[in-house]
Amino acid sequence: MFTLLRRGVLADEMERRGIKVKSPSRKFSPKGYSFFARFYRLVNTAFSLRYELRAFQPDIVHFFLPGSYLIGAPIARLCGFKRMIMSRRSLANYQAKHRWAAFFERLLHPRMSLLLGNSRAVMTELQQECPGCHNLELLYNGIEVFELPSTNERKAIRSELGLDDNTVAIGILANLIPYKGHADLIQACAKINKQINRWKLFIIGRDDGIGPDLKTLSSSLGIAGKVVFLGERSDARSLLGAMDIGVSASHEEGFSNAILEFMAAGVTVVATNAGGNAEAVADGLTGSVVPIGDHKRMAEAIDSLLADNGLRQRMGKTARTTVCEKFSIEACVAGYESVYRRVMERAQVK
């Protein structure tokens, strides 16, 4: 594995499992965002990747996310590698701000052995970018499904969160970034039926700058006492098991792992119709799908779940079954293994 910027928090664990993790040499790298600093880092990354590719001689080069694709694919081609795969993990909204990226990606697409998308929404965009391309394939994300917490474990976690048996816990798992829609969810919660008073909203995720604004919004809407900011947590998976309703209020997604994590925890989900959300959440069966930014519809969906404990439990159970059958890590790994084998087989035929 080659990372463009830094090793990352999982690097040590990956190396313990026998995966080499390489990153650009950062020695003497100038800090800051000046043109010189960015140009230096780009050149440093390019030469480091070129060295690693030639030293490692991979059978297949696989690019995840736009940065690695735009930098790595030209370098891999210049080094003579022909078996290359690109994975698009999100909608291409970034192309609106970076027209040059859209131009170069369209040049690169036909030269890939395979273009992978992680939702039908992403696949539609790839088809539009590369009309006539037959090297496109859908491969959903997968997550590891753990045993559900016992009744006592769930009670203990809820007790730590200040929850009793009669209070419904609503959770959102997303770093505090504008497009994740936290403000929409807070406004929706302010519209919840006033007769349903036994609920709390837990916001789990790193504050990337909008936390103070969200707290101000909660106060202005009169629900500050019902909104709890938990910040970035290493025990997020345990917290999800203590929730009763999960929410994804995002304005844009490729395919949300947070939704799958809620569903795997047996929690029904209210999700906006962004990207592949509606492919994960079966409306009326495992949760509700609402229009992006529609506070009223989101509040209505939450209201119906708050009022019916049996409905929440039935949907949550079905949601967990769906993840086990369609979105498990085992299914995802098998999909990648199949992709790599087929790319190698096609190369041998040629």
PyMOL commands that set and color helices and strands:
alter all, ss='L'
color gray80, all
select helices_A, chain A and resi 11-16+35-56+65-78+94-97+99-111+120-129+151-160+178-180+182-190+211-220+224-226+236-240+257-264+277-280+295-306+309-326+329-349
alter helices_A, ss='H'
color red, helices_A
select strands_A, chain A and resi 61-64+84-88+114-117+136-138+168-173+199-204+227-231+245-248+268-272+287-290
alter strands_A, ss='S'
color yellow, strands_A
deselect
rebuild
show_as cartoon
